[in-house]
Amino acid sequence: MEFVMPAFACIVVVFGLIKKVSVFDIFISGAKEGVKLLYNIAPTIMGLVFAVDLLQSSGAIDAICALIQPTAEFLGFPKEIVPLVLLRPVSGSGSTALLTALYKTCGPDSFAGKTASVLAGSSETTFYAIAMYFGCIRIKKIRHTLFAAITADLTAAIMSVITVRLWFNM
Protein backbone atom coordinates (compact mmCIF):
# COMPACT_ATOMS: atom_id res chain seq x y z
CA MET A 1 0.00 0.00 0.00
CA GLU A 2 2.84 2.41 0.75
CA PHE A 3 3.94 2.22 -2.90
CA VAL A 4 0.69 3.50 -4.41
CA MET A 5 1.51 7.22 -4.33
CA PRO A 6 5.14 6.87 -5.50
CA ALA A 7 3.99 4.53 -8.28
CA PHE A 8 1.31 7.02 -9.31
CA ALA A 9 3.87 9.85 -9.36
CA CYS A 10 6.22 7.76 -11.52
CA ILE A 11 3.41 6.92 -13.93
CA VAL A 12 2.52 10.61 -14.27
CA VAL A 13 6.16 11.57 -14.91
CA VAL A 14 6.66 8.76 -17.46
CA PHE A 15 3.40 9.64 -19.21
CA GLY A 16 4.50 13.29 -19.30
CA LEU A 17 7.85 12.34 -20.81
CA ILE A 18 6.15 10.19 -23.44
CA LYS A 19 3.81 13.07 -24.34
CA LYS A 20 6.78 15.52 -24.23
CA VAL A 21 5.18 17.66 -21.53
CA SER A 22 7.21 19.66 -19.02
CA VAL A 23 5.90 17.88 -15.92
CA PHE A 24 7.81 20.01 -13.42
CA ASP A 25 6.64 23.30 -14.97
CA ILE A 26 3.05 22.12 -14.91
CA PHE A 27 3.48 21.01 -11.29
CA ILE A 28 4.83 24.47 -10.33
CA SER A 29 1.94 26.15 -12.19
CA GLY A 30 -0.58 24.00 -10.30
CA ALA A 31 1.12 24.74 -6.98
CA LYS A 32 0.89 28.48 -7.69
CA GLU A 33 -2.84 28.14 -8.45
CA GLY A 34 -3.26 26.19 -5.20
CA VAL A 35 -1.63 28.96 -3.18
CA LYS A 36 -3.87 31.57 -4.86
CA LEU A 37 -6.90 29.44 -4.06
CA LEU A 38 -5.81 29.11 -0.44
CA TYR A 39 -5.35 32.87 -0.27
CA ASN A 40 -8.93 33.38 -1.51
CA ILE A 41 -10.68 30.92 0.79
CA ALA A 42 -8.59 31.17 3.98
CA PRO A 43 -10.48 34.19 5.42
CA THR A 44 -13.83 32.46 4.93
CA ILE A 45 -12.67 29.24 6.57
CA MET A 46 -11.06 31.14 9.46
CA GLY A 47 -14.30 33.05 10.00
CA LEU A 48 -16.30 29.81 10.05
CA VAL A 49 -13.91 28.17 12.52
CA PHE A 50 -14.04 31.27 14.72
CA ALA A 51 -17.86 31.26 14.67
CA VAL A 52 -18.04 27.56 15.61
CA ASP A 53 -15.56 28.02 18.46
CA LEU A 54 -17.47 31.09 19.65
CA LEU A 55 -20.78 29.19 19.68
CA GLN A 56 -19.27 26.26 21.55
CA SER A 57 -17.35 28.26 24.13
CA SER A 58 -20.18 30.70 24.81
CA GLY A 59 -22.62 27.91 25.59
CA ALA A 60 -24.98 29.01 22.81
CA ILE A 61 -25.14 25.51 21.34
CA ASP A 62 -26.04 24.05 24.75
CA ALA A 63 -28.76 26.69 25.21
CA ILE A 64 -30.22 26.01 21.77
CA CYS A 65 -30.14 22.27 22.44
CA ALA A 66 -31.97 22.77 25.73
CA LEU A 67 -34.71 24.68 23.90
CA ILE A 68 -35.05 22.10 21.12
CA GLN A 69 -34.77 18.87 23.13
CA PRO A 70 -38.36 18.74 24.46
CA THR A 71 -39.77 19.16 20.95
CA ALA A 72 -37.27 16.67 19.54
CA GLU A 73 -38.22 14.07 22.17
CA PHE A 74 -41.91 14.66 21.48
CA LEU A 75 -41.24 13.97 17.78
CA GLY A 76 -39.35 10.77 18.60
CA PHE A 77 -35.78 12.02 18.30
CA PRO A 78 -33.40 10.79 20.95
CA LYS A 79 -32.35 13.84 22.97
CA GLU A 80 -28.72 12.77 22.72
CA ILE A 81 -28.55 13.46 18.97
CA VAL A 82 -29.88 17.04 19.11
CA PRO A 83 -26.39 18.56 19.52
CA LEU A 84 -25.18 16.42 16.62
CA VAL A 85 -28.08 17.57 14.42
CA LEU A 86 -27.15 21.19 15.16
CA LEU A 87 -23.38 20.87 14.85
CA ARG A 88 -23.08 18.49 11.89
CA PRO A 89 -23.88 21.13 9.24
CA VAL A 90 -21.29 23.46 10.74
CA SER A 91 -18.29 21.38 11.82
CA GLY A 92 -17.14 17.96 10.74
CA SER A 93 -14.53 17.58 13.48
CA GLY A 94 -16.89 18.94 16.13
CA SER A 95 -19.65 16.56 15.10
CA THR A 96 -17.20 13.63 15.07
CA ALA A 97 -16.20 14.51 18.63
CA LEU A 98 -19.89 14.59 19.61
CA LEU A 99 -20.46 11.26 17.89
CA THR A 100 -17.56 9.67 19.78
CA ALA A 101 -18.85 11.07 23.08
CA LEU A 102 -22.34 9.77 22.27
CA TYR A 103 -20.91 6.29 21.65
CA LYS A 104 -19.20 6.41 25.05
CA THR A 105 -22.30 7.54 26.95
CA CYS A 106 -25.07 5.68 25.10
CA GLY A 107 -23.22 2.93 23.27
CA PRO A 108 -22.96 2.49 19.50
CA ASP A 109 -25.74 -0.14 19.46
CA SER A 110 -28.28 2.01 21.28
CA PHE A 111 -31.07 3.76 19.41
CA ALA A 112 -29.26 7.09 19.81
CA GLY A 113 -25.95 5.56 18.69
CA LYS A 114 -27.42 3.97 15.58
CA THR A 115 -29.40 7.09 14.71
CA ALA A 116 -26.30 9.25 15.17
CA SER A 117 -24.31 6.90 12.94
CA VAL A 118 -26.87 7.08 10.16
CA LEU A 119 -27.09 10.86 10.55
CA ALA A 120 -23.31 11.30 10.44
CA GLY A 121 -23.09 9.15 7.32
CA SER A 122 -25.96 10.76 5.48
CA SER A 123 -25.40 14.45 6.14
CA GLU A 124 -22.85 17.01 5.07
CA THR A 125 -20.95 19.81 6.74
CA THR A 126 -23.14 22.26 4.87
CA PHE A 127 -21.74 25.56 6.05
CA TYR A 128 -18.15 24.40 5.62
CA ALA A 129 -18.87 23.18 2.07
CA ILE A 130 -20.65 26.41 1.16
CA ALA A 131 -17.86 28.50 2.64
CA MET A 132 -15.22 26.45 0.88
CA TYR A 133 -16.71 26.08 -2.58
CA PHE A 134 -18.57 29.35 -2.88
CA GLY A 135 -15.73 31.27 -1.26
CA CYS A 136 -13.30 29.72 -3.71
CA ILE A 137 -15.14 31.15 -6.71
CA ARG A 138 -16.30 34.26 -4.82
CA ILE A 139 -20.04 33.70 -4.99
CA LYS A 140 -21.80 35.82 -2.37
CA LYS A 141 -25.50 35.11 -3.05
CA ILE A 142 -26.09 31.72 -1.46
CA ARG A 143 -29.68 31.94 -0.24
CA HIS A 144 -31.14 29.20 -2.48
CA THR A 145 -28.19 26.91 -1.85
CA LEU A 146 -28.39 27.53 1.88
CA PHE A 147 -32.14 26.84 2.00
CA ALA A 148 -31.75 23.63 -0.01
CA ALA A 149 -28.79 22.48 2.08
CA ILE A 150 -30.52 23.11 5.41
CA THR A 151 -33.60 21.31 4.11
CA ALA A 152 -31.37 18.37 3.16
CA ASP A 153 -29.80 18.37 6.64
CA LEU A 154 -33.22 18.34 8.32
CA THR A 155 -34.35 15.57 5.98
CA ALA A 156 -31.24 13.56 6.88
CA ALA A 157 -32.00 13.97 10.59
CA ILE A 158 -35.65 12.93 10.20
CA MET A 159 -34.85 10.02 7.91
CA SER A 160 -32.09 8.82 10.26
CA VAL A 161 -34.64 8.38 13.04
CA ILE A 162 -37.21 6.76 10.74
CA THR A 163 -34.63 4.45 9.15
CA VAL A 164 -33.27 3.21 12.46
CA ARG A 165 -36.79 2.70 13.84
CA LEU A 166 -37.88 0.72 10.77
CA TRP A 167 -34.66 -1.17 10.12
CA PHE A 168 -33.90 -2.15 13.70
CA ASN A 169 -37.54 -2.18 14.96
CA MET A 170 -36.72 0.22 17.78
N, C-alpha and C positions, 0 to 999 in steps of 0.2 A: 504493500500500500504506500510506503514512503517513497516509492519511485514514480508514482503517477504524475506529480507536478514536474519533476525534472524531465521525465519522458515527454510530457506535453510540450515543455519549453523547447526541447531538442527537435521535436517534430515541427514546431512553428518555425524555428530557425532554418531547418533543412528545407522546408517548403518555401520559405522566403528566398533562400539561395537558389532553389530550382527556378522560381519565378523571377529571379533577378530583382528582388525588392530589397531596399536598404532597411533591414529589420530594426537595427539600432536607432536609426533616425525616426522611424515610425513609432518605436517605443518611447523615445524622448518626446515626440509630439503628443502622444497620448498621455504621458505623465504631466505635461504642461496643461493640457485640457482638464485633467483630473484636479490639479491644484486650483485652476480657475473655478471649477465647479465647487470645490470645497470652500473657496473664498466666498462664493455666492450664497451657499446654503448654511454656512457655519452660524451666522447670527440668528437665523430662524431656529435652528436646532438648539442653540444655547438658550434662547428665550423659552422654548418649550421645556427644556430640562429645568430651568429656573422656576417656571410656573408649577411644574409637578412637585419639585422640592418644596416650594412655598406652600402649596396645598397640603402636602403631607405634614410638614413641620408645624403649620399653624393649627392643625386639627380640623380643618375645614372638611376633609374627606370623612373623618369620623362623625362630624356633626351631620353631614348630608346622609351618611349611612344610617344614623340613628333616626332621622326623619323618614327615610324610605323603608326601613326594615319592617314596620308593622304592615304596611301595604303589601310589601313583597311576600311576607308570610301568609297574609290573607289570600294572595293569588297563588300560593303553592310553591313559592321560591324558598329554598332553604336560606335562612338569614345569614349563614356563613358566606354565601357567594355574592352578597350585595356589594361588598368592597371590591371584589374582583370584577363585577359587572361595570362598576364605575371607573376603575383604574385601567382595565384592559384597553380601552380605546386610546388611552393617553400614554401609557408606559409599558413596554414589553418586559423590561427587567423588573419593574415594580410589581406587575401582575404575576410574574414568575415567582417572585418572593412571596407574594400572598398565596399563591397556589401551593408552594412548598409548606408554608405555615399551616394552611388548611389541611394538607395531608397529615401533618404532625398532630393537629388537634382533633380532627374528625376521622382520619383514616382514608386512604385512597379508595376503599371499597364501600364507603358510606354513600348515602344518597347525595350529600353535599360534595363529596370527593369526586364521584362519577360525573355529577353535573358540572362541576368546575373543570374537569378534564375535557369534557365535550365542549364547553364554552371556550376554553383556552385554545382548543384545536380548531374551532370553527369561527373564530373572530379575528379581527385585525387590530393593530395599533393604529387606529384611524387618524388621530391627530398627528402622530409621528409621520405616517405615510403622506398625509396632505402637506405637512410642513416640508418634508423632504422633496417630494416630487414637484409640487407646485412652486416651492421656493426655488428649486433648481432652474425652472424655466420662467420664473418671475411672474407667475399668475397670481393676481391679488383677489379676484372675484371667485370665491369658492362656495357661495351659498348653496347652489344646487348639489354640488359634490358633498358638502358637509351634511345636508339634509338626508341625502341618499345613504351616506356612510353611517350616520347615527341610526337611521332606520334599520340598516343591515345589522348593526351591533345589537339593537333591541330585539330584532328577529332572532339573532343567534342566541341571545340569552333565553328568550321564550322557548325556542325550539330545543335548547339544551335540556331544559326541565322536562318538556313533553317527551323528548326522545328517551331520556333516562327512565322516566316513569313507564313508558310503553315497552321499552326494550328489556328492562330489568324488573318489570312489574313491581315498582316501588310505590 
